[in-house]
Amino acid sequence: MPIKKELLEILACPACHGEIVHNVERDCLDCQKCRRRYPIKDDIPVMLIDESTVIEEGK
C-alpha cells in the first residue's frame, strides 16, 4: 500500500532528522541522509532506530 504524500512530508528520520522517502520496491522507508531503512509492518511505518537497518552501498 502506498504511503500518503502528506505523511511523507511530515516524517523525518529519528536518527538524523533527514528526509524520508518511500521505497516502493522494498515496501519500506529510506532516509536519504544517514541511509537507514525503516520497515513497514501491517501498513504502519515503524520509525524506531532499533528496528532500522543501514542500507548497504548499491542496494
N, C-alpha and C positions, 0 to 999 in steps of 0.2 A: 504494500500500500504506500503510495507517495506521501511524503511529509508535506504538510501545507507550507506554502511560501511564507505566510505570516509567522509561523512557528520558527522557521529557519532564520528569519530576520532578527528574532529576539534571542535565540540561543547563542551561547558563547561557550567555548571550551573551559571547563572548570579548572584545568591545569594552567593555561596561559592566557585565557580570555580571548583567544584568536577566533577567527571566522570558522563557522561550521558549515559544511556542505553535505548534501545527501548523496551518498554513493549508491546509486540505484542498482548497479550491477551486483554489489555485495550486500545490499539492503542494510546499510549501516551509516553512521555519521562520521565524517572525517574532519579533523582540524587541519586547516591549511598552514598554520604557523608551527605548531610543535609536532605535527604528523602523528597524532593519536587517533585511534579508531574506536568509536563508541558503538556498541551493539544496539539493535532494535529488537526487543522481545515482545511478542504479542502486540505489535504495532505501537509500542511505547519506547521512546528513546531512553536508554539507560546511561545517564550522564554522570557516572561515578568514575573517578580516576582509577580506582581499584578494578573496575570492570573493563577498562580500556586496554588496548594493545597498541604498541608502537608499529606504525606502518613501515615495513621493510622497503628499501630502495627498489623501485621498479614495480611495485605492487599496488 
